[in-house]
Amino acid sequence: MVSGRVGASMAAELGTMKVTEQIDALVTLATNPVKYLVVPRVVAATLVLPVLVVFADLLGILGGYFVSVYLMGANPYVYIAKTYQYLEFKDIYTGLIKSLGLRDADRPHLVPPRLRCGGGAEGVGRATTRAVVASSMMVLISDYFMTSFMF
């Protein structure tokens, strides 16, 4: 979901910049558009996605606690004990490794050939759709292979 949402946003932003010739202006000013536009996004994804994974894991555990204890009437001490019993360190580090690997799937729309967007608003829409499809497929494929290697 992050890949699709962020990929669509970045593709639309960069596509609009290309159509309005802002990227050409950066090249004219001797600025590398990949270093100026792509590198900060990749660094941000590298730093934020593992934090997002940890937050989602904690939220999942707390959500499970809420549902089991408050909605289903389970013993809170049993829930905590069983959570610690069945939670393995491997579950935590595989999720973090996947988040580092999947952030690369967020980039197919950012490589220089993808900066060739034209055709006005229609071209930006097509480029955004291609970016979302490519990101989603790369996430699914890379997640499959990473999971098969880790487990």
SERO-141258 format. One record per atom (N, C-alpha, C): atom name; residue in one letter; x, y, z; residue number from 1. Coordinates in nm, 2 decimals. Each point is the difference from the previous one (the first is absolute). Example, Ala and Ser with C-alpha at 12.3 -4.5 7.8 and 13.67 -1.06 7.14 Angstrom:
! residues 2
> N,A,1.32,-0.57,0.78,1
> CA,A,-0.09,0.12,0.00,1
> C,A,0.09,0.12,0.00,1
> N,S,-0.04,0.11,-0.07,2
> CA,S,0.09,0.11,0.00,2
> C,S,-0.08,0.11,0.08,2
END
This chain:
! residues 151
> N,M,0.08,-0.12,0.00,1
> CA,M,-0.08,0.12,0.00,1
> C,M,0.09,0.13,0.00,1
> N,V,0.11,-0.01,0.07,2
> CA,V,0.08,0.12,0.01,2
> C,V,0.07,0.02,-0.14,2
> N,S,0.04,-0.11,-0.06,3
> CA,S,0.06,0.01,-0.14,3
> C,S,-0.10,0.06,-0.10,3
> N,G,-0.12,-0.05,0.00,4
> CA,G,-0.10,0.06,-0.09,4
> C,G,-0.03,0.14,0.03,4
> N,R,-0.02,0.04,0.12,5
> CA,R,-0.04,0.13,0.04,5
> C,R,0.12,0.10,-0.03,5
> N,V,0.11,-0.04,0.05,6
> CA,V,0.12,0.09,-0.01,6
> C,V,0.05,0.00,-0.15,6
> N,G,-0.01,-0.12,-0.06,7
> CA,G,0.04,-0.01,-0.14,7
> C,G,-0.09,0.09,-0.09,7
> N,A,-0.13,0.00,0.02,8
> CA,A,-0.09,0.09,-0.08,8
> C,A,0.03,0.14,0.03,8
> N,S,0.03,0.04,0.12,9
> CA,S,0.02,0.14,0.03,9
> C,S,0.13,0.05,-0.06,9
> N,M,0.11,-0.09,0.01,10
> CA,M,0.13,0.04,-0.06,10
> C,M,-0.01,0.01,-0.15,10
> N,A,-0.06,-0.10,-0.06,11
> CA,A,-0.01,0.00,-0.14,11
> C,A,-0.08,0.12,-0.05,11
> N,A,-0.11,0.03,0.06,12
> CA,A,-0.08,0.12,-0.04,12
> C,A,0.08,0.13,0.02,12
> N,E,0.08,0.01,0.11,13
> CA,E,0.08,0.12,0.02,13
> C,E,0.11,0.01,-0.10,13
> N,L,0.07,-0.11,-0.02,14
> CA,L,0.11,0.01,-0.10,14
> C,L,-0.05,0.01,-0.14,14
> N,G,-0.11,-0.07,-0.03,15
> CA,G,-0.05,0.02,-0.13,15
> C,G,-0.05,0.14,-0.03,15
> N,T,-0.06,0.06,0.09,16
> CA,T,-0.04,0.14,-0.01,16
> C,T,0.12,0.09,-0.02,16
> N,M,0.10,-0.03,0.08,17
> CA,M,0.13,0.08,-0.01,17
> C,M,0.06,-0.01,-0.14,17
> N,K,-0.01,-0.13,-0.06,18
> CA,K,0.05,-0.02,-0.13,18
> C,K,-0.08,0.07,-0.11,18
> N,V,-0.13,-0.01,0.01,19
> CA,V,-0.09,0.07,-0.09,19
> C,V,0.01,0.15,0.00,19
> N,T,0.02,0.05,0.12,20
> CA,T,0.01,0.15,0.01,20
> C,T,0.15,0.05,-0.02,20
> N,E,0.08,-0.09,-0.04,21
> CA,E,0.14,0.02,-0.03,21
> C,E,0.09,0.05,0.12,21
> N,Q,-0.04,-0.04,0.12,22
> CA,Q,0.08,0.04,0.11,22
> C,Q,0.12,-0.09,0.01,22
> N,I,-0.01,-0.13,-0.04,23
> CA,I,0.12,-0.08,0.00,23
> C,I,0.10,0.04,-0.11,23
> N,D,-0.05,0.05,-0.11,24
> CA,D,0.09,0.06,-0.10,24
> C,D,0.07,0.12,0.05,24
> N,A,-0.07,0.08,0.08,25
> CA,A,0.06,0.12,0.06,25
> C,A,0.12,-0.04,0.10,25
> N,L,-0.02,-0.11,0.07,26
> CA,L,0.10,-0.05,0.09,26
> C,L,0.13,-0.04,-0.08,26
> N,V,-0.03,-0.07,-0.11,27
> CA,V,0.11,-0.04,-0.09,27
> C,V,0.08,0.12,-0.05,27
> N,T,-0.08,0.10,-0.04,28
> CA,T,0.06,0.12,-0.05,28
> C,T,0.09,0.07,0.10,28
> N,L,-0.04,-0.01,0.13,29
> CA,L,0.07,0.06,0.11,29
> C,L,0.11,-0.09,0.05,29
> N,A,0.04,-0.10,-0.08,30
> CA,A,0.10,-0.10,0.03,30
> C,A,-0.02,-0.07,0.13,30
> N,T,-0.13,-0.03,0.03,31
> CA,T,-0.04,-0.08,0.12,31
> C,T,-0.05,-0.13,-0.05,31
> N,N,0.06,-0.11,0.06,32
> CA,N,-0.04,-0.13,-0.03,32
> C,N,-0.14,-0.03,0.06,32
> N,P,-0.11,-0.02,-0.09,33
> CA,P,-0.13,-0.01,0.06,33
> C,P,-0.02,-0.13,0.08,33
> N,V,0.08,-0.10,-0.03,34
> CA,V,-0.01,-0.13,0.07,34
> C,V,0.05,0.03,0.15,34
> N,K,0.12,0.06,0.01,35
> CA,K,0.05,0.03,0.13,35
> C,K,-0.08,0.10,0.08,35
> N,Y,-0.06,0.09,-0.07,36
> CA,Y,-0.08,0.11,0.06,36
> C,Y,-0.14,-0.05,0.04,36
> N,L,-0.06,-0.08,-0.09,37
> CA,L,-0.14,-0.04,0.02,37
> C,L,-0.02,-0.14,0.05,37
> N,V,0.09,-0.09,-0.03,38
> CA,V,-0.02,-0.14,0.03,38
> C,V,0.07,-0.04,0.13,38
> N,V,0.12,0.04,0.02,39
> CA,V,0.08,-0.04,0.12,39
> C,V,-0.07,0.04,0.13,39
> N,P,-0.05,0.12,0.01,40
> CA,P,-0.07,0.03,0.13,40
> C,P,-0.12,-0.09,0.02,40
> N,R,-0.07,-0.04,-0.10,41
> CA,R,-0.12,-0.09,0.02,41
> C,R,0.04,-0.14,0.04,41
> N,V,0.11,-0.05,-0.06,42
> CA,V,0.05,-0.13,0.03,42
> C,V,0.05,0.00,0.15,42
> N,V,0.08,0.10,0.04,43
> CA,V,0.05,0.01,0.13,43
> C,V,-0.12,0.01,0.10,43
> N,A,-0.10,0.08,-0.03,44
> CA,A,-0.12,0.01,0.09,44
> C,A,-0.07,-0.14,0.01,44
> N,A,-0.01,-0.07,-0.11,45
> CA,A,-0.07,-0.13,0.01,45
> C,A,0.08,-0.10,0.08,45
> N,T,0.14,0.01,-0.02,46
> CA,T,0.08,-0.09,0.08,46
> C,T,-0.01,0.02,0.15,46
> N,L,-0.01,0.13,0.04,47
> CA,L,-0.01,0.03,0.14,47
> C,L,-0.14,-0.03,0.06,47
> N,V,-0.10,0.03,-0.08,48
> CA,V,-0.14,0.01,0.06,48
> C,V,-0.07,-0.14,-0.01,48
> N,L,0.03,-0.08,-0.10,49
> CA,L,-0.08,-0.13,-0.01,49
> C,L,0.03,-0.09,0.11,49
> N,P,0.13,-0.02,0.05,50
> CA,P,0.01,-0.09,0.12,50
> C,P,-0.07,0.05,0.12,50
> N,V,0.00,0.14,0.02,51
> CA,V,-0.08,0.05,0.11,51
> C,V,-0.14,-0.02,-0.01,51
> N,L,-0.05,0.01,-0.13,52
> CA,L,-0.14,-0.03,-0.02,52
> C,L,-0.04,-0.15,0.03,52
> N,V,0.10,-0.09,-0.04,53
> CA,V,-0.02,-0.14,0.03,53
> C,V,-0.01,-0.03,0.15,53
> N,V,0.09,0.06,0.08,54
> CA,V,0.00,-0.02,0.14,54
> C,V,-0.13,0.06,0.06,54
> N,F,-0.05,0.12,-0.05,55
> CA,F,-0.12,0.05,0.05,55
> C,F,-0.12,-0.09,-0.03,55
> N,A,0.00,-0.05,-0.12,56
> CA,A,-0.11,-0.09,-0.04,56
> C,A,0.00,-0.13,0.08,56
> N,D,0.12,-0.05,0.03,57
> CA,D,0.00,-0.12,0.08,57
> C,D,-0.05,0.02,0.14,57
> N,L,0.04,0.12,0.06,58
> CA,L,-0.05,0.03,0.13,58
> C,L,-0.15,0.03,0.00,58
> N,L,-0.05,0.06,-0.10,59
> CA,L,-0.14,0.03,-0.01,59
> C,L,-0.08,-0.13,-0.02,59
> N,G,0.06,-0.10,-0.07,60
> CA,G,-0.06,-0.13,-0.02,60
> C,G,-0.01,-0.07,0.14,60
> N,I,0.10,0.00,0.07,61
> CA,I,0.00,-0.07,0.13,61
> C,I,-0.10,0.07,0.10,61
> N,L,0.00,0.14,0.00,62
> CA,L,-0.10,0.07,0.08,62
> C,L,-0.14,-0.02,-0.04,62
> N,G,-0.02,-0.01,-0.13,63
> CA,G,-0.13,-0.02,-0.06,63
> C,G,-0.05,-0.14,0.04,63
> N,G,0.09,-0.10,-0.01,64
> CA,G,-0.03,-0.14,0.05,64
> C,G,-0.04,0.00,0.14,64
> N,Y,0.07,0.07,0.08,65
> CA,Y,-0.02,0.01,0.15,65
> C,Y,-0.14,0.06,0.02,65
> N,F,-0.03,0.11,-0.07,66
> CA,F,-0.13,0.06,0.02,66
> C,F,-0.12,-0.09,-0.04,66
> N,V,0.01,-0.06,-0.11,67
> CA,V,-0.10,-0.09,-0.05,67
> C,V,-0.02,-0.12,0.09,67
> N,S,0.11,-0.07,0.04,68
> CA,S,-0.01,-0.12,0.08,68
> C,S,-0.04,0.03,0.14,68
> N,V,0.05,0.11,0.06,69
> CA,V,-0.03,0.03,0.14,69
> C,V,-0.13,0.07,0.02,69
> N,Y,-0.02,0.11,-0.08,70
> CA,Y,-0.12,0.08,0.03,70
> C,Y,-0.12,-0.04,-0.08,70
> N,L,0.01,-0.06,-0.12,71
> CA,L,-0.11,-0.04,-0.07,71
> C,L,-0.04,-0.15,0.02,71
> N,M,0.10,-0.08,0.02,72
> CA,M,-0.02,-0.15,0.01,72
> C,M,0.01,-0.05,0.15,72
> N,G,0.05,0.09,0.09,73
> CA,G,0.00,-0.03,0.14,73
> C,G,0.11,-0.10,0.04,73
> N,A,0.11,0.00,-0.08,74
> CA,A,0.12,-0.09,0.04,74
> C,A,0.07,0.06,0.11,74
> N,N,0.08,-0.08,0.07,75
> CA,N,0.08,0.04,0.11,75
> C,N,0.12,0.08,-0.06,75
> N,P,0.03,0.12,0.05,76
> CA,P,0.10,0.08,-0.06,76
> C,P,0.14,-0.06,0.03,76
> N,Y,0.02,-0.06,0.11,77
> CA,Y,0.13,-0.06,0.03,77
> C,Y,0.03,-0.12,-0.09,77
> N,V,-0.10,-0.07,-0.03,78
> CA,V,0.01,-0.12,-0.10,78
> C,V,0.04,0.06,-0.13,78
> N,Y,-0.07,0.10,-0.05,79
> CA,Y,0.03,0.06,-0.13,79
> C,Y,0.15,0.05,-0.01,79
> N,I,0.05,0.07,0.11,80
> CA,I,0.13,0.05,0.00,80
> C,I,0.10,-0.12,0.00,80
> N,A,-0.03,-0.10,0.08,81
> CA,A,0.09,-0.12,0.01,81
> C,A,0.01,-0.07,-0.13,81
> N,K,-0.12,-0.02,-0.06,82
> CA,K,0.00,-0.08,-0.13,82
> C,K,0.07,0.08,-0.11,82
> N,T,-0.02,0.13,0.01,83
> CA,T,0.07,0.09,-0.10,83
> C,T,0.15,-0.01,0.01,83
> N,Y,0.05,0.00,0.12,84
> CA,Y,0.15,-0.02,0.02,84
> C,Y,0.04,-0.14,-0.04,84
> N,Q,-0.09,-0.10,0.03,85
> CA,Q,0.04,-0.13,-0.03,85
> C,Q,0.01,-0.03,-0.15,85
> N,Y,-0.09,0.05,-0.08,86
> CA,Y,0.00,-0.03,-0.14,86
> C,Y,0.07,0.10,-0.09,86
> N,L,0.03,0.12,0.06,87
> CA,L,0.07,0.10,-0.08,87
> C,L,0.15,-0.04,0.00,87
> N,E,0.06,-0.01,-0.12,88
> CA,E,0.14,-0.04,-0.01,88
> C,E,0.07,0.12,-0.05,88
> N,F,0.13,0.01,0.03,89
> CA,F,0.08,0.11,-0.05,89
> C,F,0.01,0.00,-0.16,89
> N,K,-0.01,-0.12,-0.05,90
> CA,K,0.00,-0.02,-0.15,90
> C,K,-0.12,0.08,-0.06,90
> N,D,-0.11,0.00,0.07,91
> CA,D,-0.12,0.07,-0.05,91
> C,D,0.03,0.15,-0.01,91
> N,I,0.07,0.05,0.09,92
> CA,I,0.03,0.15,0.00,92
> C,I,0.11,0.03,-0.10,92
> N,Y,0.11,-0.07,-0.01,93
> CA,Y,0.10,0.04,-0.09,93
> C,Y,-0.03,-0.03,-0.15,93
> N,T,-0.08,-0.10,-0.02,94
> CA,T,-0.04,-0.03,-0.14,94
> C,T,-0.09,0.12,-0.05,94
> N,G,-0.09,0.05,0.08,95
> CA,G,-0.08,0.11,-0.04,95
> C,G,0.08,0.12,-0.03,95
> N,L,0.11,0.03,0.09,96
> CA,L,0.08,0.11,-0.03,96
> C,L,0.09,-0.01,-0.12,96
> N,I,0.05,-0.13,-0.02,97
> CA,I,0.08,-0.02,-0.13,97
> C,I,-0.09,0.02,-0.12,97
> N,K,-0.13,-0.05,0.01,98
> CA,K,-0.09,0.02,-0.12,98
> C,K,-0.02,0.15,-0.02,98
> N,S,-0.02,0.07,0.10,99
> CA,S,-0.02,0.15,-0.02,99
> C,S,0.12,0.07,-0.06,99
> N,L,0.12,-0.05,0.03,100
> CA,L,0.11,0.06,-0.07,100
> C,L,0.01,-0.05,-0.14,100
> N,G,-0.03,-0.12,-0.03,101
> CA,G,0.00,-0.05,-0.14,101
> C,G,-0.11,0.05,-0.08,101
> N,L,-0.12,0.02,0.06,102
> CA,L,-0.12,0.04,-0.08,102
> C,L,0.01,0.15,-0.03,102
> N,R,0.08,0.08,0.07,103
> CA,R,0.00,0.14,-0.03,103
> C,R,0.07,0.02,-0.14,103
> N,D,0.08,-0.10,-0.05,104
> CA,D,0.05,0.01,-0.13,104
> C,D,-0.11,-0.03,-0.11,104
> N,A,-0.10,-0.06,0.04,105
> CA,A,-0.11,-0.02,-0.09,105
> C,A,-0.08,0.13,-0.02,105
> N,D,0.02,0.09,0.09,106
> CA,D,-0.06,0.13,-0.02,106
> C,D,0.06,0.09,-0.10,106
> N,R,0.11,-0.04,-0.06,107
> CA,R,0.08,0.09,-0.08,107
> C,R,-0.01,-0.02,-0.15,107
> N,P,-0.08,-0.10,-0.06,108
> CA,P,0.01,-0.02,-0.14,108
> C,P,-0.04,0.12,-0.08,108
> N,H,-0.08,0.08,0.06,109
> CA,H,-0.05,0.12,-0.07,109
> C,H,0.10,0.12,0.01,109
> N,L,0.10,-0.02,0.08,110
> CA,L,0.09,0.11,0.02,110
> C,L,0.13,-0.01,-0.08,110
> N,V,0.03,-0.11,-0.06,111
> CA,V,0.12,-0.01,-0.08,111
> C,V,-0.01,0.09,-0.12,111
> N,P,0.11,0.05,-0.06,112
> CA,P,-0.01,0.09,-0.10,112
> C,P,-0.09,-0.03,-0.12,112
> N,P,0.00,-0.12,-0.05,113
> CA,P,-0.10,-0.02,-0.12,113
> C,P,-0.14,0.03,0.04,113
> N,R,-0.04,-0.01,0.13,114
> CA,R,-0.13,0.03,0.04,114
> C,R,-0.02,0.15,0.00,114
> N,L,0.10,0.08,0.00,115
> CA,L,-0.01,0.14,0.01,115
> C,L,-0.04,0.05,-0.14,115
> N,R,-0.01,-0.08,-0.10,116
> CA,R,-0.05,0.04,-0.13,116
> C,R,-0.15,-0.01,-0.01,116
> N,C,-0.06,0.09,0.06,117
> CA,C,-0.15,0.01,0.00,117
> C,C,-0.04,0.11,-0.09,117
> N,G,-0.10,-0.02,-0.09,118
> CA,G,-0.04,0.10,-0.08,118
> C,G,-0.15,-0.01,-0.03,118
> N,G,-0.05,0.09,-0.08,119
> CA,G,-0.14,-0.01,-0.03,119
> C,G,-0.10,0.07,0.09,119
> N,G,0.05,0.09,0.08,120
> CA,G,-0.08,0.08,0.09,120
> C,G,-0.06,-0.08,0.11,120
> N,A,-0.12,0.04,0.04,121
> CA,A,-0.06,-0.07,0.12,121
> C,A,-0.03,-0.15,-0.03,121
> N,E,-0.03,-0.03,-0.13,122
> CA,E,-0.03,-0.14,-0.03,122
> C,E,0.13,-0.08,0.01,122
> N,G,0.11,0.05,-0.04,123
> CA,G,0.13,-0.07,0.01,123
> C,G,0.04,-0.02,0.14,123
> N,V,-0.03,0.10,0.09,124
> CA,V,0.03,-0.01,0.14,124
> C,V,-0.09,-0.11,0.06,124
> N,G,-0.12,-0.01,-0.04,125
> CA,G,-0.09,-0.10,0.05,125
> C,G,0.04,-0.14,-0.04,125
> N,R,0.05,-0.02,-0.12,126
> CA,R,0.05,-0.13,-0.05,126
> C,R,0.12,-0.04,0.08,126
> N,A,0.09,0.10,0.01,127
> CA,A,0.13,-0.03,0.08,127
> C,A,-0.03,-0.03,0.14,127
> N,T,-0.09,0.06,0.06,128
> CA,T,-0.04,-0.03,0.14,128
> C,T,-0.06,-0.14,0.01,128
> N,T,-0.08,-0.03,-0.09,129
> CA,T,-0.06,-0.14,0.00,129
> C,T,0.11,-0.10,-0.02,129
> N,R,0.09,0.02,-0.10,130
> CA,R,0.11,-0.10,-0.02,130
> C,R,0.08,-0.01,0.13,130
> N,A,0.03,0.11,0.07,131
> CA,A,0.08,0.00,0.12,131
> C,A,-0.07,-0.09,0.11,131
> N,V,-0.13,0.02,0.02,132
> CA,V,-0.07,-0.07,0.10,132
> C,V,0.00,-0.15,-0.03,132
> N,V,-0.03,-0.04,-0.13,133
> CA,V,0.00,-0.14,-0.04,133
> C,V,0.14,-0.06,0.02,133
> N,A,0.10,0.07,-0.05,134
> CA,A,0.14,-0.05,0.02,134
> C,A,0.04,-0.02,0.14,134
> N,S,-0.03,0.10,0.08,135
> CA,S,0.03,-0.01,0.15,135
> C,S,-0.07,-0.11,0.06,135
> N,S,-0.13,-0.02,-0.02,136
> CA,S,-0.08,-0.10,0.06,136
> C,S,0.05,-0.14,-0.04,136
> N,M,0.03,-0.02,-0.13,137
> CA,M,0.05,-0.13,-0.05,137
> C,M,0.14,-0.03,0.06,137
> N,M,0.09,0.10,0.01,138
> CA,M,0.13,-0.02,0.06,138
> C,M,-0.01,-0.03,0.15,138
> N,V,-0.09,0.06,0.07,139
> CA,V,-0.02,-0.03,0.14,139
> C,V,-0.04,-0.14,0.02,139
> N,L,-0.10,-0.04,-0.08,140
> CA,L,-0.05,-0.14,0.01,140
> C,L,0.10,-0.10,-0.03,140
> N,I,0.08,0.02,-0.11,141
> CA,I,0.10,-0.10,-0.04,141
> C,I,0.11,0.00,0.10,141
> N,S,0.05,0.12,0.04,142
> CA,S,0.12,0.00,0.09,142
> C,S,-0.04,-0.06,0.14,142
> N,D,-0.13,0.03,0.04,143
> CA,D,-0.04,-0.05,0.13,143
> C,D,-0.01,-0.15,-0.01,143
> N,Y,-0.05,-0.06,-0.11,144
> CA,Y,0.00,-0.14,-0.01,144
> C,Y,0.13,-0.07,0.01,144
> N,F,0.10,0.06,-0.07,145
> CA,F,0.14,-0.06,0.00,145
> C,F,0.06,0.02,0.14,145
> N,M,-0.01,0.12,0.06,146
> CA,M,0.06,0.02,0.13,146
> C,M,-0.07,-0.09,0.10,146
> N,T,-0.13,-0.02,0.00,147
> CA,T,-0.06,-0.09,0.09,147
> C,T,0.05,-0.15,-0.02,147
> N,S,0.01,-0.04,-0.12,148
> CA,S,0.04,-0.14,-0.03,148
> C,S,0.15,-0.02,0.05,148
> N,F,0.08,0.10,-0.01,149
> CA,F,0.14,-0.01,0.05,149
> C,F,0.01,0.01,0.15,149
> N,M,-0.09,0.07,0.07,150
> CA,M,0.01,0.02,0.14,150
> C,M,-0.06,-0.11,0.08,150
> N,F,-0.10,-0.06,-0.06,151
> CA,F,-0.07,-0.11,0.08,151
> C,F,0.02,-0.13,-0.05,151
END
